[in-house]
Amino acid sequence: MGELQHTLSGLMTGMLLLTFIGICFWSWSGKRKEAFEEMANLPLDNTATNTCNNKEKSEA
């Protein structure tokens, strides 16, 4: 039973490592660059802040 547990533990570790590497490649792929740049500029975007402030003022 001990060998089976060690084998399953090794397989699970390998699967998790491959999943982690896959997520790293996916997140750093060229397809995601535009989305990351858009998210990076959100704090600098005044329209989103103004929209929230206008909604809060109209509810008060």
HELIX and SHEET records of a PDB file:
HELIX    1   1 GLY A    2  SER A   27  1                                  26    
HELIX    2   2 GLY A   30  ARG A   32  5                                   3    
HELIX    3   3 LYS A   33  ALA A   40  1                                   8    
HELIX    4   4 LEU A   42  LEU A   44  5                                   3    
HELIX    5   5 ASN A   46  GLU A   59  1                                  14    
END                                                                             
